Amino acid sequence: MRQHFDEPRVGDAVLVTVPTDTEGAEPVRLTATETHEALYGPGSDPQFAAAVWKEVLRTALSDLAPHGTGKLLVIWLALPRLTGTVHRVCKRLRADRSDVEAEMVLALLEELAAPDSASHLSDSSLIHAARTRAWRFARDGLRELPSTEVERIAQDRALTASDGKADAPAEEALDVRVDRPDGPDGLRAPLRFRVRPEHLRKGTFADTDDRTRDRSTHHGPRKKRRSGRRVGTRPVRPTGRRA
């Protein structure tokens, strides 16, 4: 982002026009670099900085061009006020810095895109939304439990290849399919992969009398069922040896 505004074509262009309180005085026209200096420079005036932020937000909200720099300017100018929060979140909750920064940017964009943003949005509310989003994202990540099943399968295959042993018998290989659930969230496409029975926890899949039939379990909510295939089912079936 800094490289974008360092380009002469962008950095020398007037992006913000700040009106003055003095009667008859011309408005102050600022480039991106001058705007940054007005907010964070050594001689920054708090009253003028507040007027600059107001015009920066107004410019961003009125910039509807797909390649406009209004919203990008807001993000660039907000970053210095978010750096401390990023450091504290990553240190205390051990979150990934790039993920935290990405969540903050999404929060800024969502606030700018809100229907009533023009009436209530300010620089302080914008920064508060980004900080809140970062802390919530990091705390939610603490509740996630990592799984090593895929790594274990890969390691077992590597050891088998190095020992020169044959693959597992055809009747022990299982194909697992995870269907795409309904709704805007979740998987975007079905998942299909092959595992060995020893990598599946006991009771994960319901057994059937016939091994040739699908074995499945239902993990989706019991409500919102449809007459077709159940949402969230994971059929498992024995597979033959690959050709």
C-alpha positions in Angstrom: 0.0 0.0 0.0 2.9 2.4 0.8 4.4 1.6 -2.6 1.1 2.5 -4.2 1.1 6.0 -2.7 4.8 6.4 -3.3 4.2 6.4 -7.1 4.6 9.9 -8.4 1.4 9.6 -10.4 -0.6 8.9 -7.3 1.4 10.7 -4.6 1.4 14.0 -6.5 -2.3 14.0 -7.3 -4.6 16.1 -5.1 -6.9 13.7 -3.3 -8.4 15.8 -0.4 -9.7 19.3 -0.3 -10.1 20.7 3.2 -12.2 23.9 3.6 -10.9 26.6 6.0 -12.8 28.6 8.6 -11.2 31.8 7.5 -13.6 33.9 5.5 -12.4 34.3 1.9 -9.5 31.9 2.3 -9.0 29.2 -0.4 -9.5 25.6 0.7 -6.4 23.6 1.3 -5.6 21.0 -1.3 -3.6 18.0 -0.1 -1.9 15.1 -1.8 -1.7 11.7 -0.2 1.7 12.5 1.3 0.6 15.9 2.5 -2.5 14.3 4.1 -0.4 11.8 5.9 1.9 14.6 7.2 -1.1 16.7 8.3 -2.3 13.8 10.5 1.0 12.3 11.8 3.7 14.9 11.1 5.6 16.6 13.9 3.7 19.8 13.5 0.3 18.3 13.2 -2.6 20.5 14.5 -5.4 18.5 16.2 -8.1 20.8 14.9 -6.9 20.7 11.4 -6.3 16.9 11.6 -10.0 16.5 12.6 -11.0 18.5 9.5 -8.7 16.4 7.3 -10.2 13.2 8.6 -13.7 14.5 7.9 -12.8 15.3 4.3 -10.9 12.0 3.8 -14.0 10.0 4.9 -16.3 12.2 2.7 -14.0 11.6 -0.3 -14.0 7.9 0.3 -17.8 7.6 0.6 -18.3 9.6 -2.6 -15.7 7.7 -4.5 -17.7 5.0 -6.4 -15.2 4.3 -9.1 -14.0 0.7 -9.2 -10.4 1.7 -9.3 -10.7 4.8 -7.1 -8.2 5.6 -4.3 -10.6 7.1 -1.8 -11.2 4.0 0.3 -7.5 2.9 -0.1 -6.5 6.3 1.3 -8.6 5.7 4.4 -7.0 2.4 5.0 -3.5 3.8 4.5 -4.2 6.7 6.9 -5.8 4.4 9.5 -2.9 1.9 9.7 -0.6 4.0 12.0 -3.4 4.1 14.6 -3.9 0.3 14.3 -0.3 -0.8 14.5 -0.2 -0.9 18.3 -3.4 -3.0 18.4 -2.0 -5.5 15.9 1.1 -5.9 18.1 -0.8 -6.5 21.3 -3.3 -8.9 19.6 -0.5 -11.0 18.1 1.6 -11.0 21.3 -1.2 -11.8 23.8 -3.3 -14.2 21.7 -0.6 -15.5 19.3 -2.5 -14.6 16.2 -1.0 -14.3 12.8 -0.1 -10.7 11.9 -1.3 -10.9 8.3 -4.6 -12.4 9.4 -5.2 -9.7 12.0 -4.4 -7.0 9.5 -6.7 -8.5 6.9 -9.6 -8.6 9.4 -9.0 -5.0 10.2 -9.1 -4.0 6.6 -12.3 -5.9 6.1 -13.8 -4.1 9.1 -12.8 -0.7 7.6 -14.3 -1.6 4.3 -17.5 -2.8 5.9 -17.9 0.4 7.9 -17.4 2.4 4.7 -20.0 0.3 2.8 -22.7 0.6 5.5 -25.9 2.1 4.3 -26.0 4.9 6.9 -22.2 5.5 7.0 -22.4 9.0 5.7 -24.5 10.1 8.7 -22.6 8.6 11.6 -19.2 7.5 10.4 -16.1 9.2 12.0 -12.5 8.4 12.3 -12.8 7.3 15.9 -15.7 4.9 15.1 -13.8 3.5 12.2 -10.7 2.8 14.2 -12.9 1.3 17.0 -14.6 -1.1 14.6 -11.2 -2.3 13.3 -9.8 -2.9 16.7 -12.9 -4.7 17.9 -12.8 -7.0 14.9 -9.1 -7.8 15.5 -9.6 -8.8 19.1 -12.8 -10.9 18.3 -11.0 -12.7 15.4 -8.0 -13.6 17.6 -10.2 -14.8 20.5 -12.3 -16.9 18.2 -9.2 -18.6 16.9 -8.3 -19.7 20.5 -11.4 -22.0 20.5 -10.3 -23.8 17.3 -8.8 -27.2 17.9 -6.2 -28.2 15.3 -6.3 -31.7 13.8 -3.3 -33.7 12.7 -5.2 -36.5 10.9 -4.2 -35.3 7.5 -0.5 -35.0 8.5 -0.6 -38.4 10.0 -2.0 -39.9 6.8 0.7 -38.2 4.8 3.5 -39.4 7.1 2.2 -43.0 7.0 2.2 -43.0 3.2 5.8 -41.6 3.2 6.9 -44.3 5.6 5.2 -47.0 3.5 6.9 -45.8 0.4 10.3 -45.7 2.1 9.9 -49.2 3.4 8.9 -50.5 0.0 5.7 -52.1 1.4 2.6 -52.4 -0.7 -0.4 -50.1 -0.2 -3.2 -51.0 2.1 -5.5 -53.8 0.8 -8.3 -52.6 -1.5 -11.0 -53.6 1.0 -9.5 -51.4 3.7 -9.4 -48.1 1.7 -12.4 -45.8 2.2 -13.6 -42.9 0.0 -15.0 -40.0 2.1 -17.2 -37.4 0.6 -18.3 -34.2 2.4 -21.2 -32.6 0.7 -21.6 -28.8 0.4 -24.0 -27.5 3.0 -26.8 -25.1 2.3 -26.4 -21.4 3.0 -23.8 -18.7 2.1 -21.3 -20.0 4.7 -19.3 -23.3 4.7 -17.8 -25.3 1.9 -18.1 -24.0 -1.7 -17.8 -27.5 -3.2 -17.9 -31.1 -2.1 -14.7 -32.6 -0.7 -13.5 -36.1 -1.6 -10.5 -37.9 -0.2 -9.3 -41.4 0.7 -8.5 -42.6 4.2 -7.7 -45.8 6.0 -10.1 -47.1 8.7 -7.5 -46.8 11.4 -7.4 -43.0 10.9 -11.2 -42.7 11.6 -12.3 -42.5 15.2 -14.6 -45.2 16.5 -18.2 -44.3 16.1 -17.5 -41.5 13.6 -19.4 -43.4 10.9 -22.5 -45.6 11.4 -21.8 -49.2 10.3 -24.1 -51.0 8.0 -24.7 -54.7 7.5 -23.3 -54.6 3.9 -19.8 -53.1 3.4 -20.8 -52.3 -0.2 -23.4 -49.9 1.0 -22.7 -46.3 2.0 -21.9 -45.6 5.6 -22.9 -42.0 6.7 -23.6 -39.8 9.6 -25.5 -36.6 9.9 -23.7 -33.6 11.3 -25.9 -30.7 10.1 -28.8 -29.2 12.1 -31.9 -31.4 12.4 -34.1 -28.6 11.2 -34.2 -27.4 7.6 -34.2 -31.0 6.2 -35.0 -31.5 2.6 -36.5 -34.4 0.8 -33.3 -35.1 -1.2 -29.8 -35.9 0.1 -29.2 -34.8 3.7 -27.1 -31.8 4.2 -23.8 -32.5 6.0 -23.8 -36.2 5.3 -20.4 -37.8 4.7 -20.8 -41.1 2.7 -18.0 -43.6 3.1 -17.6 -46.6 0.9 -14.8 -49.2 0.4 -12.8 -48.6 -2.8 -11.0 -50.9 -5.1 -7.3 -50.7 -5.8 -6.3 -48.0 -8.3 -5.3 -49.2 -11.7 
